[in-house]
Amino acid sequence: MIRARLKVTGISQMRSKIKQLRKGLPDEVAQALYQETQIEATESKKRTPVLTGNLRASIHVEGPERDYRTVRASIVAGGTAAGYAIYVHENLEAFHKVGQAKFIESVIFESRPYMAARIARRIDLNRAMSA
């Protein structure tokens, strides 16, 4: 059997550091989420059907918004193209010379399994850049 002893000193300093990290983390997550959502918005634009270009030009990121423990950002399309944005996004039968239906949804579904890891890496990158 192997036994090890560990002595922890500086508990008050450790608690103080943890409180500092915890206090700033929601802002770091919000910033990282916004940056990663911008990447997804750019990919959504690449998949957006184009007739006049208004729909593609209307795509933008809103947020981040914080609500207690929840941080969210949204990819939004519409604006002057709002009248047909939903139709173009949802109509799976329509033929598009450029782009596809589900131009936002497909990007989100593809990135969902990786987004938490991407946000964590982005937080690390942002911290390294600000150090």
C-alpha positions as CSV (number, residue, x, y, z in Angstrom):
1,M,0.0,0.0,0.0
2,I,1.2,3.5,-0.9
3,R,0.4,6.3,1.5
4,A,0.9,10.0,0.8
5,R,0.4,13.0,3.0
6,L,-0.5,16.3,1.8
7,K,-0.4,19.6,3.7
8,V,-2.3,22.5,2.3
9,T,-1.2,26.0,3.4
10,G,-2.5,29.3,2.4
11,I,-6.2,28.3,2.5
12,S,-7.4,32.0,2.8
13,Q,-5.3,33.0,-0.2
14,M,-6.7,30.0,-2.2
15,R,-10.2,31.0,-1.3
16,S,-9.6,34.5,-2.3
17,K,-8.2,33.4,-5.7
18,I,-11.1,31.1,-6.3
19,K,-13.6,33.9,-5.5
20,Q,-11.7,36.2,-8.0
21,L,-11.8,33.5,-10.7
22,R,-15.5,32.7,-10.0
23,K,-16.4,36.4,-10.1
24,G,-14.9,37.0,-13.6
25,L,-15.8,33.7,-15.2
26,P,-19.3,34.6,-16.3
27,D,-17.9,37.6,-18.3
28,E,-15.2,35.4,-19.8
29,V,-17.8,32.8,-20.8
30,A,-19.9,35.5,-22.3
31,Q,-17.0,36.9,-24.3
32,A,-15.9,33.5,-25.5
33,L,-19.5,32.5,-26.5
34,Y,-19.9,35.7,-28.5
35,Q,-16.6,35.0,-30.3
36,E,-17.5,31.4,-31.1
37,T,-21.1,32.4,-32.2
38,Q,-19.5,34.9,-34.6
39,I,-17.8,32.0,-36.3
40,E,-21.1,30.1,-36.5
41,A,-22.8,33.2,-38.0
42,T,-20.1,33.4,-40.7
43,E,-20.6,29.7,-41.5
44,S,-24.4,30.3,-41.6
45,K,-23.9,33.2,-44.1
46,K,-21.9,30.8,-46.4
47,R,-25.0,28.5,-46.4
48,T,-27.6,31.1,-46.8
49,P,-29.5,31.1,-50.1
50,V,-28.9,34.2,-52.1
51,L,-31.2,35.9,-54.5
52,T,-30.7,39.6,-53.7
53,G,-28.2,39.2,-50.8
54,N,-30.6,40.8,-48.3
55,L,-31.1,37.7,-46.2
56,R,-27.4,36.9,-46.0
57,A,-26.6,40.5,-45.1
58,S,-29.2,40.4,-42.3
59,I,-27.4,37.6,-40.4
60,H,-25.8,38.8,-37.2
61,V,-25.1,37.8,-33.6
62,E,-27.2,39.2,-30.7
63,G,-26.0,39.0,-27.2
64,P,-24.4,37.7,-25.1
65,E,-27.1,37.9,-22.5
66,R,-26.6,36.7,-19.0
67,D,-29.4,35.4,-16.7
68,Y,-28.0,34.2,-13.5
69,R,-26.1,31.0,-14.5
70,T,-27.2,31.1,-18.2
71,V,-25.2,32.8,-20.9
72,R,-26.7,32.9,-24.4
73,A,-26.0,34.4,-27.8
74,S,-28.2,34.2,-30.8
75,I,-27.7,34.1,-34.6
76,V,-30.5,36.2,-36.1
77,A,-31.6,36.6,-39.6
78,G,-34.4,38.8,-41.0
79,G,-34.3,42.6,-40.9
80,T,-35.6,43.8,-44.2
81,A,-35.6,40.1,-45.3
82,A,-37.9,39.1,-42.4
83,G,-40.9,38.5,-44.7
84,Y,-39.2,35.5,-46.4
85,A,-36.4,34.5,-44.0
86,I,-38.5,31.8,-42.2
87,Y,-39.8,30.5,-45.5
88,V,-36.3,30.2,-47.0
89,H,-34.9,28.6,-43.8
90,E,-37.7,26.1,-43.4
91,N,-38.6,25.1,-47.0
92,L,-36.8,21.8,-47.6
93,E,-38.3,21.4,-51.0
94,A,-37.0,24.7,-52.5
95,F,-34.1,24.6,-54.9
96,H,-31.4,27.1,-54.3
97,K,-28.6,27.8,-56.8
98,V,-26.6,29.1,-53.8
99,G,-27.1,28.0,-50.3
100,Q,-29.5,25.6,-48.5
101,A,-32.5,25.5,-46.3
102,K,-31.8,25.3,-42.5
103,F,-28.8,27.5,-43.1
104,I,-28.6,28.5,-39.4
105,E,-29.9,25.4,-37.8
106,S,-27.6,23.0,-39.6
107,V,-24.5,25.0,-38.4
108,I,-25.8,24.9,-34.8
109,F,-26.5,21.2,-34.8
110,E,-23.1,20.4,-36.3
111,S,-21.2,22.5,-33.8
112,R,-23.3,21.6,-30.7
113,P,-21.2,18.6,-29.6
114,Y,-18.0,20.7,-29.7
115,M,-19.1,24.1,-28.5
116,A,-18.4,23.7,-24.8
117,A,-14.8,22.6,-25.6
118,R,-14.4,25.5,-28.1
119,I,-15.6,28.0,-25.5
120,A,-13.2,26.5,-22.9
121,R,-10.3,26.8,-25.4
122,R,-11.4,30.4,-26.3
123,I,-11.4,31.4,-22.6
124,D,-7.8,30.0,-22.3
125,L,-6.8,31.8,-25.4
126,N,-8.3,35.1,-24.3
127,R,-6.6,34.7,-20.9
128,A,-3.2,34.1,-22.5
129,M,-3.7,37.1,-24.8
130,S,-4.5,39.4,-22.0
131,A,-1.7,38.2,-19.7
